[in-house]
Amino acid sequence: MAKKMRQNFFGGFILTGKHLTRPRVTRQYPDEKKPKQPRQHGRHVLNRYEDGMEKCIGCELCAGVCPADCIYVRGLDNPPDHPVSPGERYGYVYEINYLRCIHCDMCVEACPTQAITESKLFEFSFTSRNDAIYTKAELVVDDDGMPQKLPWEDWREGDDLLTSGWMRATSPAGNAEFEGVVQWSGELGYGTRAPEGGQSGNRDDEATGTKALRDILEPHLLNKDIPKAHKGMQGRLWRAKVNAEKNKAKIEKLKGLYKDRREAAKAAKAAQQ
Amino acid sequence: MNPVAFLATGDPLYAHGVNWVVVLIALIKVLVAFGALMGAVTLMIWFERKVISDMQSRIGPNRVGPWGILQSLADGIKLFFKEDLIPDRSDRFVFKLAPYLSVVPALLIFTVVPVGGVVTVAGHTFELQVADPQMGILLVLAMSGIGVYGIMLSGWASGSKYPLLSSVRASAQMISYEAALGMTVVMVVLVTGSLSTRTMVDVQGNNILHWNVLRLGIVPFVIFMIAVIAETNRPPFDVVEAESELVGGFHTEYSSIRFALFFLAEFMNTITMSAIMVTLFFGGPNGPVPKIAHIAWVFPILYFLIKTVIFCYIFVWLRGALPRLRYDRLMDLGWKRLIPLSLAWMLLVAGFLINAWWGIGLAAAVVVGAIVLNRSFDLGAEVEASGHAVLPPLGTKPVPPALLRELTDLEGEL
């Protein structure tokens, strides 16, 4: 009877009535943005080593691999008295035309020194063709290792983090043996970044900002594909347990932090006296 | 006959002759009603968009003013300053006339709606209603009849295919539902014994059991509600402006302020028809009034507003919940269900108003009539199914295989 009611004349009223209390699906886009995926492809950055040296060696592999032909690089020998990069040569000219770039990330894959990576920024616009060509001055990270925030770009919190998303992906070499193994050099401001978690279990989700694929997809799965232990009351208990574990780690961390701070404060006080 | 007496017999304002104060009060009433209705229409458009978006898990208008409440004002300003296009093949005079034929009746219906009780200001006692003519509810029927012309003429005068189709649909639909609408009004008139809307409201009183919705049984109210939705061309009976079939229906060729007028008329009709429904079946402004000096007159208005808003909400909910009816189903519902049902119920009401024996007698007649009608519907359906109908319904029967082969087989020609 109840099921029939749901399908007949009153079904529409019941459904629309239910929707009144449901959360809205619309996002107020320019005011409120969706968190971006850890491997999102956005505007490029040219990275530097931890000592401030540029990573780019001017090899032009990125320009060669670029399917849109948007990168223009010219290398030059490093001046011996004040070298720009640790190697023999450095990128003397580096230009990317963003009217052409399709953000395929093939330059990032091609780069032998992990010099070029992509940030999460995709909301930038220009009023002239010349402005669309980013030069080296605009692409190289600043002294904190952060991408430069140019006035016509709409940077939001978190857009400038995890700029080397693809590089740290599950075994970028395509070899399962290298899953979770660091194969990249350190970066200015960040040090050596943690690898993204794969299937091996040695994942550091907090450091990499990633989530297990299963967790991400579960809300989108069909009901029959969700394991029984994750459904209904059982599922609630399971989620509570998982969350409690996560929170426990966080609380421990915070506790440790405050403990350190308290001790530091105590030490400072003692030193004053 | 004195025209003032004819137009406003019920109103005690005109009891002691007409002087300039009386004229001033009447003018103020007209202006206030006009302003309130215009404001209500802009709010109604916003309300409808907001509620529909709530029902679809969207946000809806939220940019202009708090909660987007001024959205329809902004839309109105935009429409006002847009270019006014008149199609080349249109009948220019009728094309320009039609929007006004749509708006003016919608405005006039509201004049006979009692929005409050009787108040006394500076020695002048008057009713809170623009006019209280003897013919009251007849004015509503007449005006909703004239409203059809606005839609019919606009579609015809556009000189375009879809508007014409729409206006043909509109005239057929509105005329057929007007019959059921009139019949339910007749029931209310029967129990009231008067055509005046004020009297209808007064007769219903404060007791909820005496309100016409319960006094007549729920059926007339339901029929009236369905007929009103069809009459105002609102979903699910909006075949007249079915976006997926007829682009914009009768107002496809209209732009700028003329389009705004149609839009205005449509939503004004929704409000006025809600108000009429409240007046006829839900006691209008009646309700318990606490004895507080000076502000007691506010409560009837408040009750009236609450009841009207509830009906506006129901209209919106219907739009959100139900899909559009197919055109032939719509006509079936009107002619085969609503008209016989309202006719039968009217007989019952009339019979029981005389005495119980008449009532039982007419009930028996209704049962016999229902059986005969049902049998005739069955016979008609059989004739249609057998293919002997004078005009077989379109799309209900597949093309006979032999004919199909004849039409599609090109072997003979090749």
Contacts between the chains, C-beta under 8 A, distances in Angstrom:
chain1	res1	chain2	res2	distance
A	9	B	322	7.9
A	12	B	320	7.6
A	12	B	321	3.3
A	12	B	322	5.4
A	12	B	323	7.7
A	13	B	317	6.6
A	13	B	321	4.6
A	15	B	321	7.3
A	16	B	55	4.0
A	16	B	56	7.9
A	16	B	317	6.6
A	16	B	320	4.6
A	16	B	321	4.8
A	17	B	55	7.8
A	17	B	317	8.0
A	19	B	54	7.1
A	19	B	55	5.1
A	19	B	56	6.5
A	19	B	57	5.3
A	20	B	54	5.2
A	20	B	55	6.2
A	22	B	57	5.2
A	23	B	57	7.3
A	24	B	57	5.6
A	24	B	58	6.3
A	24	B	59	5.3
A	25	B	57	4.9
A	25	B	58	7.0
A	26	B	57	7.8
A	26	B	58	5.1
A	26	B	59	4.5
A	28	B	59	7.3
A	28	B	62	8.0
